[in-house]
Amino acid sequence: MLILIFLYLFVIIANVVCVLRHRKSNIIICLSSFSALLLMAENSYNPDFYNYSSWYVQRWYPPSLEKGYVFLADFFQSIGFSFNLFRWICFICCFLLIGYVVYKTTANCHVVILLYFAYQIFFDYVQIRSFMVVSLLTLAIYLFSHKQYLFTAILILFSISIHRIMIIYIFLLIGDLICKKYKRFAPASVAVIVVFCFIIFLNGNNIPFFELVRNLSFIDNEKYMKYFTTRTQFGFILPMSLQFANIILSSITIKTIRKNKSMFSEQNVNFCESVHFLVAASSIALPLVMINEEFIRISRNCNILIYIMIAIALEGLYKNGCSTLFITEKITCKENFYYLIVIFNILLWNVLYTPNSIVQDIFRYNYLID
């Protein structure tokens, strides 16, 4: 356990040094990637581990489980791959997809690695399907910002076959295209969301006419309606706060990029604009979070995209002499405020939302030390 904690802290410190010195180290990048794989793929126990491993070994899956994941798992099991090796392949492919986008957008990859290790890793090693769709979403948004809509659609549809929550991103990306053409669509959507949240709250955190929709014959109750059967009283306040923290961070970042557009490539500006819209539009999940906290995934899936966006912003500003990430003779109050917002966002997600058990399990249970 201590060895893995030491490895984790070493990766954090090494990337902090690279960020502060503004130097790219391929050795640290490789070491960080390999460390993430060791912590995630070699983990031998977590809240989802028993179910997924037993399904894989027995080649039996719940009928409600998405067919895309079932097909992948069944294929690798049929050719003799162990569950551990299957996890290795999944995690490697996910990191390659995310790494490709990072490589194409910014050289400031140490910022992305640092922010990822600070929070996101603790959920991704548990929720393997969620990590798979996050990596697909990251690549899809990159292609979407380059107007490769066909490949974007293919990736989103494939991700839906792995996790059905990805359905909502189809509507969010369509909304992005509509907002670019009709400027008043965005504020109108915000107004509708606020009103809908208010109605749900007054209705005891229940969706109006829910029972009527539930009884429609063409809706698969088992697959979809289970997300709407739980109830929260005020438990939605924290997930909502996390959503707003992401929106604030994204808004400040895109505002910085827009004010200094000449410092960034057109492709990166388009990418950041798409990320910002996705983060802001994911507020559509706020009414759903009031019913089931699981819908916070819609916002959390955007975290890696936000990390890349931050890296792009900081790299562009540094190259043009506007900031040197603390190593400077003169830092403006606005820059200090931005750094504090980034740190606060990570702390909010990590300290308030990450269960202590999954943080401990990633270090406590590992095939290398068992």
C-alpha positions as CSV (number, residue, x, y, z in Angstrom):
1,M,0.0,0.0,0.0
2,L,2.8,2.4,0.9
3,I,4.6,1.7,-2.3
4,L,1.5,2.7,-4.4
5,I,0.9,5.8,-2.3
6,F,4.6,6.8,-2.8
7,L,4.2,6.2,-6.5
8,Y,1.1,8.3,-6.7
9,L,2.7,11.2,-4.7
10,F,5.8,11.0,-6.9
11,V,3.7,11.4,-10.0
12,I,1.9,14.4,-8.5
13,I,5.1,16.1,-7.4
14,A,6.9,15.3,-10.7
15,N,4.1,16.8,-12.8
16,V,3.9,19.9,-10.5
17,V,7.6,20.5,-11.1
18,C,7.1,20.2,-14.8
19,V,4.2,22.6,-14.8
20,L,6.0,25.1,-12.7
21,R,9.2,24.9,-14.8
22,H,7.2,24.8,-18.0
23,R,9.2,21.9,-19.4
24,K,7.8,18.9,-21.1
25,S,9.3,15.6,-19.9
26,N,8.5,12.5,-22.0
27,I,9.9,10.4,-19.2
28,I,7.5,11.8,-16.6
29,I,4.6,11.5,-19.1
30,C,5.4,7.8,-19.7
31,L,5.9,7.2,-16.0
32,S,2.6,8.9,-15.2
33,S,0.7,6.9,-17.8
34,F,2.2,3.6,-16.6
35,S,1.5,4.5,-13.0
36,A,-2.1,5.2,-13.8
37,L,-2.4,1.8,-15.5
38,L,-0.9,0.1,-12.5
39,L,-3.2,1.7,-10.1
40,M,-6.3,1.3,-12.3
41,A,-5.9,-2.0,-14.2
42,E,-4.2,-3.9,-11.4
43,N,-6.7,-2.9,-8.8
44,S,-8.2,-6.1,-7.3
45,Y,-11.2,-4.7,-5.4
46,N,-13.6,-1.8,-5.7
47,P,-17.4,-1.3,-5.4
48,D,-18.0,-2.5,-9.0
49,F,-15.2,-5.1,-9.2
50,Y,-17.1,-8.2,-8.0
51,N,-20.1,-7.8,-10.3
52,Y,-18.1,-7.1,-13.4
53,S,-15.5,-9.8,-12.8
54,S,-18.2,-12.5,-12.0
55,W,-20.2,-11.5,-15.1
56,Y,-17.1,-11.7,-17.2
57,V,-16.0,-15.1,-15.8
58,Q,-19.4,-16.7,-16.0
59,R,-20.2,-15.1,-19.4
60,W,-23.6,-14.0,-18.0
61,Y,-24.7,-10.3,-18.0
62,P,-27.9,-8.6,-16.7
63,P,-30.4,-8.0,-19.5
64,S,-30.3,-4.3,-18.8
65,L,-26.5,-4.0,-19.4
66,E,-25.6,-2.3,-22.6
67,K,-24.9,-4.6,-25.5
68,G,-21.8,-2.9,-26.7
69,Y,-20.0,-3.6,-23.5
70,V,-21.4,-7.1,-23.4
71,F,-20.1,-7.7,-26.9
72,L,-16.6,-6.5,-26.1
73,A,-16.4,-8.4,-22.8
74,D,-17.8,-11.6,-24.4
75,F,-15.3,-11.3,-27.3
76,F,-12.2,-11.0,-25.2
77,Q,-13.4,-13.8,-22.8
78,S,-14.0,-16.1,-25.8
79,I,-10.4,-15.7,-26.9
80,G,-9.1,-16.6,-23.5
81,F,-8.3,-13.2,-22.0
82,S,-8.6,-13.0,-18.2
83,F,-10.7,-10.2,-16.7
84,N,-7.6,-8.5,-15.5
85,L,-6.1,-8.5,-19.0
86,F,-9.4,-7.3,-20.4
87,R,-9.3,-4.3,-18.0
88,W,-5.7,-3.6,-19.1
89,I,-6.8,-3.4,-22.8
90,C,-9.8,-1.2,-22.0
91,F,-7.7,1.3,-19.9
92,I,-4.9,1.4,-22.5
93,C,-7.3,2.1,-25.3
94,C,-9.0,4.8,-23.2
95,F,-5.7,6.5,-22.4
96,L,-4.6,6.4,-26.1
97,L,-7.8,8.1,-27.2
98,I,-7.5,10.8,-24.5
99,G,-3.7,11.1,-25.1
100,Y,-4.4,11.6,-28.8
101,V,-6.6,14.6,-28.1
102,V,-4.2,16.1,-25.6
103,Y,-1.3,15.6,-28.1
104,K,-3.3,17.4,-30.8
105,T,-4.4,20.3,-28.7
106,T,-1.6,21.2,-26.3
107,A,2.0,20.6,-25.3
108,N,1.0,21.4,-21.7
109,C,0.1,17.8,-21.0
110,H,1.5,17.9,-17.5
111,V,-1.4,20.1,-16.4
112,V,-3.9,17.5,-17.7
113,I,-2.0,14.7,-16.0
114,L,-1.8,16.6,-12.7
115,L,-5.5,17.5,-12.6
116,Y,-6.5,13.9,-13.7
117,F,-4.5,12.4,-10.8
118,A,-5.9,14.9,-8.4
119,Y,-9.5,13.7,-8.8
120,Q,-10.8,11.8,-11.9
121,I,-8.6,8.7,-11.5
122,F,-10.5,7.7,-8.3
123,F,-13.7,7.3,-10.2
124,D,-12.4,6.0,-13.5
125,Y,-10.7,2.9,-12.0
126,V,-14.1,1.9,-10.5
127,Q,-16.5,2.8,-13.3
128,I,-14.8,1.1,-16.3
129,R,-17.8,1.7,-18.6
130,S,-17.9,5.4,-17.6
131,F,-14.2,5.8,-18.4
132,M,-14.7,4.1,-21.8
133,V,-17.4,6.5,-22.8
134,V,-15.5,9.5,-21.4
135,S,-12.6,8.7,-23.6
136,L,-14.9,8.3,-26.6
137,L,-16.6,11.6,-25.7
138,T,-13.3,13.4,-25.5
139,L,-12.4,12.3,-29.0
140,A,-15.9,13.0,-30.3
141,I,-15.7,16.6,-29.1
142,Y,-12.3,17.1,-30.7
143,L,-13.8,15.8,-34.1
144,F,-16.9,17.8,-33.6
145,S,-14.9,21.0,-33.2
146,H,-13.2,20.2,-36.5
147,K,-16.6,19.8,-38.1
148,Q,-16.2,16.0,-38.7
149,Y,-19.8,15.4,-37.7
150,L,-20.2,11.9,-39.2
151,F,-17.3,10.5,-37.1
152,T,-18.6,12.3,-34.1
153,A,-22.0,10.7,-34.6
154,I,-20.4,7.3,-34.9
155,L,-18.4,7.7,-31.7
156,I,-21.4,8.9,-29.7
157,L,-23.6,6.1,-31.0
158,F,-20.9,3.5,-30.1
159,S,-20.6,5.1,-26.7
160,I,-24.4,4.7,-26.1
161,S,-24.0,1.0,-26.7
162,I,-21.6,1.0,-23.7
163,H,-23.4,3.4,-21.4
164,R,-26.9,4.7,-22.1
165,I,-26.4,8.0,-20.3
166,M,-24.5,9.1,-23.4
167,I,-27.8,9.6,-25.2
168,I,-28.1,13.0,-23.7
169,Y,-24.9,14.2,-25.5
170,I,-26.6,13.8,-28.9
171,F,-29.0,16.5,-27.9
172,L,-26.3,18.6,-26.4
173,L,-24.2,18.6,-29.6
174,I,-27.3,19.3,-31.7
175,G,-28.0,22.2,-29.3
176,D,-24.5,23.5,-30.0
177,L,-25.2,23.6,-33.7
178,I,-28.5,25.3,-33.1
179,C,-27.0,27.9,-30.8
180,K,-24.4,28.9,-33.4
181,K,-27.3,29.7,-35.8
182,Y,-29.9,31.0,-33.3
183,K,-28.2,33.1,-30.6
184,R,-31.4,33.4,-28.5
185,F,-31.7,29.6,-28.2
186,A,-29.2,29.3,-25.3
187,P,-30.8,31.9,-22.9
188,A,-34.2,30.5,-23.6
189,S,-33.0,27.0,-22.7
190,V,-31.5,28.3,-19.4
191,A,-34.9,29.8,-18.5
192,V,-36.7,26.5,-19.2
193,I,-34.2,24.6,-17.1
194,V,-34.6,27.0,-14.2
195,V,-38.4,26.8,-14.3
196,F,-38.3,23.0,-14.6
197,C,-36.0,22.8,-11.5
198,F,-38.4,25.0,-9.6
199,I,-41.4,22.9,-10.6
200,I,-39.7,19.6,-9.7
201,F,-38.8,21.0,-6.3
202,L,-42.3,22.1,-5.6
203,N,-43.6,18.7,-6.7
204,G,-41.5,16.9,-4.0
205,N,-38.6,16.2,-6.4
206,N,-40.9,14.3,-8.7
207,I,-41.2,14.9,-12.5
208,P,-44.7,16.0,-13.3
209,F,-46.7,13.4,-15.2
210,F,-44.0,10.9,-14.6
211,E,-46.4,8.0,-14.1
212,L,-48.1,8.7,-17.5
213,V,-44.7,8.6,-19.3
214,R,-43.7,5.5,-17.4
215,N,-46.7,3.6,-18.6
216,L,-46.0,4.2,-22.3
217,S,-45.5,0.9,-24.0
218,F,-42.5,1.9,-26.1
219,I,-40.3,2.8,-23.2
220,D,-38.2,0.0,-21.6
221,N,-39.0,0.5,-17.9
222,E,-36.2,-1.7,-16.7
223,K,-33.5,0.0,-18.6
224,Y,-34.5,3.7,-18.3
225,M,-37.2,4.2,-15.7
226,K,-35.0,2.9,-12.8
227,Y,-33.0,6.2,-13.0
228,F,-36.2,8.1,-12.1
229,T,-37.5,6.0,-9.3
230,T,-35.2,7.2,-6.5
231,R,-35.9,10.4,-4.6
232,T,-33.7,12.9,-2.9
233,Q,-34.7,15.6,-0.4
234,F,-31.8,18.1,-0.4
235,G,-29.1,15.7,-1.5
236,F,-29.1,17.4,-4.9
237,I,-27.5,20.5,-3.5
238,L,-23.9,19.2,-3.6
239,P,-24.1,17.8,-7.1
240,M,-25.6,21.1,-8.3
241,S,-22.8,22.9,-6.6
242,L,-20.3,20.8,-8.5
243,Q,-22.1,21.5,-11.7
244,F,-22.0,25.2,-11.1
245,A,-18.3,25.0,-10.2
246,N,-17.5,23.4,-13.6
247,I,-19.6,26.0,-15.4
248,I,-17.8,28.9,-13.6
249,L,-14.3,27.4,-14.3
250,S,-15.2,26.8,-17.9
251,S,-16.7,30.3,-18.3
252,I,-13.6,32.0,-16.9
253,T,-11.3,29.9,-19.1
254,I,-13.2,30.6,-22.3
255,K,-13.5,34.3,-21.5
256,T,-9.7,34.4,-21.1
257,I,-9.3,32.6,-24.5
258,R,-11.7,34.9,-26.2
259,K,-10.0,38.0,-24.9
260,N,-6.6,36.7,-26.2
261,K,-7.8,35.0,-29.4
262,S,-4.7,35.8,-31.3
263,M,-2.6,33.7,-28.9
264,F,-4.4,30.5,-29.8
265,S,-4.9,28.5,-33.0
266,E,-8.3,28.6,-34.6
267,Q,-8.6,24.9,-34.1
268,N,-8.0,25.2,-30.3
269,V,-10.4,28.1,-30.0
270,N,-13.1,26.0,-31.7
271,F,-12.3,23.1,-29.5
272,C,-12.5,25.2,-26.3
273,E,-15.8,26.8,-27.5
274,S,-17.3,23.3,-28.0
275,V,-16.1,22.2,-24.6
276,H,-17.5,25.3,-22.9
277,F,-20.9,24.8,-24.6
278,L,-21.0,21.1,-23.6
279,V,-20.2,22.0,-19.9
280,A,-22.8,24.8,-19.9
281,A,-25.4,22.7,-21.7
282,S,-24.8,19.8,-19.3
283,S,-26.8,22.0,-16.9
284,I,-29.8,20.3,-18.6
285,A,-29.0,17.5,-16.1
286,L,-29.8,19.8,-13.1
287,P,-33.5,18.9,-13.0
288,L,-32.5,15.2,-13.3
289,V,-30.0,15.5,-10.4
290,M,-32.8,16.6,-8.2
291,I,-34.3,13.1,-8.7
292,N,-31.3,10.9,-8.9
293,E,-27.7,11.9,-8.0
294,E,-26.4,9.5,-10.6
295,F,-27.1,12.1,-13.3
296,I,-24.1,14.1,-12.0
297,R,-22.2,11.8,-14.3
298,I,-23.3,14.0,-17.2
299,S,-21.3,16.8,-15.7
300,R,-18.4,14.7,-14.4
301,N,-17.9,13.2,-17.9
302,C,-16.8,16.7,-19.0
303,N,-14.0,17.0,-16.4
304,I,-11.2,15.7,-18.6
305,L,-12.3,18.1,-21.4
306,I,-12.1,20.9,-18.9
307,Y,-8.6,19.9,-17.9
308,I,-7.5,20.0,-21.6
309,M,-9.2,23.4,-22.0
310,I,-7.3,24.7,-18.9
311,A,-4.0,23.4,-20.4
312,I,-4.6,25.1,-23.7
313,A,-5.4,28.4,-22.0
314,L,-2.4,28.4,-19.8
315,E,0.0,27.3,-22.6
316,G,-1.2,30.1,-24.9
317,L,-0.9,32.7,-22.2
318,Y,2.5,31.6,-21.2
319,K,3.9,31.5,-24.7
320,N,2.9,35.1,-25.2
321,G,4.3,36.3,-22.0
322,C,1.0,36.8,-20.2
323,S,1.7,34.3,-17.5
324,T,4.5,32.0,-16.4
325,L,2.5,29.9,-13.9
326,F,3.8,31.4,-10.6
327,I,7.4,31.5,-11.9
328,T,7.2,35.2,-12.7
329,E,8.1,38.6,-11.4
330,K,4.6,40.0,-11.9
331,I,1.3,38.1,-11.7
332,T,-2.0,40.0,-11.9
333,C,-4.8,39.6,-9.5
334,K,-6.9,38.1,-12.3
335,E,-4.4,35.3,-12.8
336,N,-4.2,34.5,-9.1
337,F,-8.0,34.4,-9.1
338,Y,-8.0,32.0,-12.0
339,Y,-5.5,29.6,-10.3
340,L,-7.6,29.7,-7.1
341,I,-10.7,28.8,-9.1
342,V,-8.9,25.8,-10.7
343,I,-7.7,24.6,-7.3
344,F,-11.1,25.2,-5.6
345,N,-12.8,23.2,-8.4
346,I,-10.5,20.2,-7.9
347,L,-10.9,20.4,-4.1
348,L,-14.6,20.6,-4.3
349,W,-14.9,17.5,-6.5
350,N,-12.3,15.6,-4.5
351,V,-12.9,16.4,-0.9
352,L,-16.7,16.8,-0.9
353,Y,-17.8,14.2,-3.5
354,T,-15.2,11.4,-3.6
355,P,-15.9,8.7,-1.0
356,N,-12.9,7.9,1.2
357,S,-13.4,4.2,0.5
358,I,-12.6,4.3,-3.2
359,V,-9.6,6.5,-2.5
360,Q,-8.3,3.9,0.0
361,D,-9.2,0.9,-2.2
362,I,-7.0,2.1,-5.1
363,F,-4.0,1.8,-2.9
364,R,-5.1,-1.0,-0.6
365,Y,-6.1,-3.6,-3.1
366,N,-3.8,-4.3,-6.0
367,Y,-2.6,-7.5,-7.6
368,L,1.0,-6.3,-7.4
369,I,1.0,-6.2,-3.7
370,D,-1.7,-8.8,-2.8
